[in-house]
């Protein structure tokens, strides 16, 4: 079982200057990730980048599922209006 903060820390270590919010129940999580690292990447490549950072935990089934929103800083700013 993982805590949202542990997932946030793993993602923070692999993504520079990221704004990361993670919520979840110990096995199923939702993340909102905003980082310039996503600039120029397709949605699929953004998700692959995140999954690569979490793969060991997914493989060991400690982390069962994560849904995510992956945004660039400009996209996050546009969302706020």
Secondary structure, 3 states (H helix, E strand, C coil): CCCHHHHHHHHHHHCCCCEEEEEECCCEEEEEEECHHHCCCCHHHHHHHHHHHHHHHHHCCCCCEEEEEEECHHHHHHHHC
